[in-house]
Each structure stands twice: as C-alpha cells, then as structure tokens.
Amino acid sequence: VGGPDEFDVAIDFTEPRSVVNNVAILAEMKRNVVIGTTGWYDRLPEVRSIVTAAGIGCVWGSNFSVGVQMFLRLVRAAAMLAHETPEYDVMVHEWHHRRKKDSPSGTAISIANVIVDEMQRKNHIATEAQHEAIDPSALHVSSTRGGEVVGRHIVTLDSPFDTIDLVHNAKNRSGFAHGALLAAGWVAGRTGFHDFTDIFPEIRAPHS
C-alpha cells in the first residue's frame, strides 16, 4: 500500500476558503489538481499564479457534470437565437440544498456569462433581489436554497407569445465525480491552468 503522498492528481471538493492553501501544498509537492470547489473565484488569479510558478497542471470548473457541459452549449445556442429575436427576454434561476455556502452557484454564473457573451442587450449580471423595475440590460440570476436539492438550473426565454425553459436537473452527485475523474485522467502528466469547459471537447472525444 502506497503512502499518502503517492498519487498523481488530487481532486479538491472541499470549501472555498481552503482552495488556495490546498493548491499551494500540492504545488510544493509537484502534484496536479482538479478543483471542483466553487465560491473561490475572486482568488482565481492567485491560484493560477501558484500553478504556473510550480509548473503543475490544474483543471478547475464551476461544474464537472458532463450533462452540465452539454447544457452550457445548448444555452449558448439559445442565447444566440435570443440575441437575434428581441421579443425574448432571458433569465436564470437555480435551486440547491440548504447547506450550499455560495449563492448564486458557480454553475449559474457560468450560465449567465455564456448568455452575456452572446446577447449584446444583456451586458451585466444582477444576482440580488430586484425591488423595482429591473434594468433591461441586466441578466437576472436568482437562487433558492432549501431541502436536499442536488442542483437544478433553469434558463427561461420569455416573450409575449410563449415561454421556453431549458432545464438541467442533477439526479445525484455521481455525475460530478465522473467528470472530475475524466479531468484527472486528462491532466495527469500535463501542465498549465485549464477551465473544464474549455477542455471538455477533448475529454469527451479523446484522440487515440
């Protein structure tokens, strides 16, 4: 049986305040890492700097579910269509269990960023409750916390004529583990700081 430091890639699903320290320890050990924790992105430049200086490999992401990565691509296509169809307004809502510490979820922010990237009339994200008429250029991202909801994200496109809902509903947490293991296999032996969404096509269809 190997010792506790005999591994190639660590997988971090801890808590936001631990991420920087965990990466610093792994950098000293020259071990690669997959970061599935969310809520630490205000310190992303610091983590990137640690990874780059140490010459290790890191894959980070707001959601390691393969289904969510597919969902993000569907959302991008929908946002492109909504951009060309001004009758449709767009909004995002997410549900998570009562123990989740960050709000909105990292996945909701990733979804929102995709929409803002594709819709010129939506140029910023509003995550707080709106107590008056919302700025038309704001993309409203709202959250609910309660119960045991693993994760549910909905993108709504609404017009005077109809409503389109795009929904991703996580049935359990095994999908996140599956994606993290795929990422760990990909980053083993590699260096650099990688967003899971960017490398997902390569992970999904690896070259032989």
N, C-alpha and C positions, 0 to 999 in steps of 0.2 A: 504494500500500500504506500503510495507516494505521500510526501509531506504536504502541509498546507500551502506551500509556495510553488508546488509542481503543477502548473496549469499554463495554458497559452493565452486564454482570453477570459476576462472576468465579465460578468453580467451584473449591472447595477440597477436594481429596482428597489431603492431604499427610500430616502426622503430628500427634499430639495437642499436642505442645509448641509447634507453630508456629501453631496456630489463632488465639490471642489476638492475636499480633503481626500476622498476616496481616489479620485483621479491622480492627485499628487503622489499618493502612496504607490499606486500602480505604475506611475511614470518612473519613480525611483527603482522599482523592481523590473522595469523594462517589459511590462506586460500590457497587452492590448485590452481594450474595454469596449463593451456595448452598454450605452446608458439609456435605460427605459424610463428613468425617473423624470417627472415633469416639474415645472414650477421653479426651475433654477436658471432660466434663460437670460435673466438680467446679468448673469455672470458667464455667459457663453464665451465672450472674448477671452476671459481669463482661462477657461478650460481649454479653449483652442490653443492658447499660447503655451500652456503646460504640455499638451500633447505634441505640438510642433517642436518645442525645445527638446523634448525627450526622444523624439524620433520614433514614437509608438503609433499604433493605429487605434482609431476610435470611431465607432458608429453611434450616433445619437439620433433620437427621434421622439416626436410627440406621441406616436402610437406605432407599435410594431406589428399590429394586426395586418395580415395580408389583405383581408377584406377592406380595412380602412384605406389602405393604399389604392385599392381599386376604386373605392368610394371617392377619394380625392380627385381621381382622374375623371370620374363621372361629374363631379361638382364643377371641375374646370370647364368641361364641355357645356354644362348647363349655364354657367356664368357667361361664357362666350355668346351663347344664344340670347341670354337676357340682355347682354350689352347691346345687341342689335335689335332688341324688341323693347322699347322704352315703356310699354304698358305694364311691364312686370317689375315689381319691387322684390327685393330679396332679403331674407333674414335667416338667422341661425339660432337654434336652441339646443341645449344639451342637458341630459339628466345623468347624475352619478349618485352612488351610495353616500350615506351621511358621513362617512369617515374621510372622504376625499378632502385634501387640505388646500388644493388650489382651485380657483374659480375665476373665470371660465377655464375649462380644461385646456391642456396643451393642444389636444386634437381640434377643439373648437377654434382656437386661434389659428391653427394651420389651415383649417377650412376657410376661415374668414380671410386669411392672407391670399388664398387662391382666388377667392371672389374679387377682392380688391384689385388683384393683379389684372383681372380680365374685364372689369367694369369701370370705365372712366368716371361714371357718375357716382360711384361709391369710392371715396378716396380716404376714408378713415374708419376705424372700428370703435363702436360705442358699447362698452361692456356693463355699464351701470344702468339701473332702472331709469326710465325716461319719465319725468314728471310734467312734461309739456310736449308739444308737438316736436317730433324728432327732426333733426337736420336731415333733409333729403339726401345729402351726400354721405351720411353716416350709415354704416352697416351695423345693425343692432345684433349683438350676440348676447343671449340671455342664458341663465343657468338655473337648474333646480337641484337641490341636494336633499336626499332622504332615502330611507329604506335600504335595500340591498341591490339597487340597480347597478349592474356591472359597467354599463356605458351605453348611452343612446344619444345619437346626434341626428338632427333633422335640419335640412336646408329647405326653406319654403320659398317658392316663387309664386307671387300672388298678383293677380290682375283684376280688373273689373269683371272679367268674363269667367275666370276659373282659377284653380289653385293646383300647383304641382308640388308634391312633397318628395324629397329624396331622403331616405332614412337608412342609417346603419345602426343595427342593434346587436351589441355583443352578447352572446348567449352565456359565455363563461370566460375565464381568463386564460384558457389554454391557447387561444389564438395569439395572444401577446407572447406567450412563451415560445410558440412555434416560430414566430417571426424573429424573436431575439436569437434563437438558436441558428436560424438561417443567417442572420447578420454575423454571429460569432464565427460561423464557418467561413463566411466571406472575408472577414477582416483578419483572420489568422494568417500571419506572415506578411500582412500589408502594413503600410504606414499612412499617416495623414488623418485628417479630421473630416468625417463624412456624415451627411444627412441621410437617414434611412430612405426617405422619399426619393432622393436623387439616385441612390444606388439600387433601388428596388427593381427596376427593369433588368439589371444584370443579375441580381439574386434570383429573380423569378425565372429567367431564361439563361442560366449559366452557359458559358462557352465550353464546349467539350475539348 
